[in-house]
Amino acid sequence: MKTRNALIVGITCSVAVVMTTGTASASNDSPVSVVKYSDCSDSDKQSASGWFESSGDWFYARDDCTDGHSAVLQVDAAPMGTSEHYDWKLTNTGGASNVVSEQHNYSEDLRVQVRACVYEGSTELACGNWTQGYA
């Protein structure tokens, strides 16, 4: 009887340890999307970058190059469209080293894609790859 009780206590303690320690969840933020465009005087430098932060659903567009073009973050939330269609964009016309941000409230665990682009006025010149996060 003592062996059976010790076994049950041991199993119960093991389950409790597994349930309480667990693994930390991965970040829901998107990786940074970057784009290089030929007008950037430093060919090794990216022209624009952008990202999504899941805590508060913040979106960021950063102009990384003094080239006279705008940095734009294109945003697409589930259900996803084609690469030419997105839900909205965040435009940064403030010049190099400037970052703009905007908050949008999305439902928890909704998939969100972003990509950094370079624009001249309303004309898209170049875009980076889509990166994905979750609200």
N, C-alpha and C positions, 0 to 999 in steps of 0.2 A: 504494500500500500504506500509506503514511504517513497519508493522509487517512482511510482506512478505520479504522486503529488509533486515530487521534485521535477519530473519531466514536464508536467503541465505548467508549473511555475517558470521553468526555463524557457519553454516555448512562448509563453505569454510575455515574458520580459524581452525576448528576442523580437517579437512582433512589435512591442511598444517602442523599442529602440529604432527599428526600421521606420516606423510611422513618424517618429518625432524628428529624426535626423534628416531623412530625405536628401534630395539634391537641390541646390539652388536653381531656380528657374532661369532660363536664358533671357537676355534682354529682348524686348520687343521692338527696340529702336531699329531703324533701317541702317545698313552700312552707308557710308558717305558715297554719293554718286558724284563723279567728276567728269569734266569734259575738257579736252584740249582743242583750241582753235588756232589756225595758222597766223592770225593777226597778233597773237601774243608775242612780244619781242623776245622773250626768253623761251626758246622752243622746248625746254625741259619743264616749264611751269604749266600748271593747269590754268584754264581760263575762268572756269566757274565750278562751284561745288554746291551741293545741297544735301539735306538729310531730314529725317523725321525722328522726333523723340516722343516715345509713347506716353511718358509721364506728362499728362496735360494735353496731349495731342498737338505738339508744336512742330511747325515746319520752318525750315531755314533755307535761305538762298544767299550764298556768299560770292561776291565778285573777287576773283583772285588775280586779275591781270589788268594793267592799265592799257586797254586797247580801244576804249570808246564804245564798247558793246555792253548790253545789259546781261546780267546773270539772271536766269529764270529757272524756277523749280516747277516742273510739271507734276501734278498729283493725280493719281487714279486710285479709287477705293473700290472694293468688291461690290458688285460684280465688275471684273476688269474688262476694259474695251481693248481694241487693237492698239498697237504701238502709236498710231497716228491720232488716236482719240484718248482724251483724258478728261477728268472732271473739272479741274480748275488749275490756275497757275499763280505762282507768287513771283512778282517781278522786282528785281533790284536794279534801280537806275542810279544808285548813289556813288558809283565809282569803285575803284580797286580798294580792297581791304574792308569794304563795307558789308555788313551782314544785316539782312532784314528777316523778320520772323512774323508768323501769323498762326493763330490758334484756331483749330476747328475741332468740334466735339463729335467724335465718332463712337459708335457702339463698341463695347469691350470685345476684344479678340477679332475685330474686323480687319481683314488684310488690306494693307495700304502700300502702294508702290509710288516711288518718286524717282525722278531723274533730272539731273542738272543739264541746262541748255544755255547756249549763247544766242542772243537775239540782236538784230538791228531793227529798232522800232518794233513792229509787230511781225517781222519776218524771222523765222527760225533759221539759224545758220548751221548749228551743230548741236548734237545732244550726246550725253553719255549713256551708259547702260542703266536700265531700270534696277533699283534695289528695293527690297521688300521689308516691311515691318508689320507689326500688329498693334492696333489701338488698345 
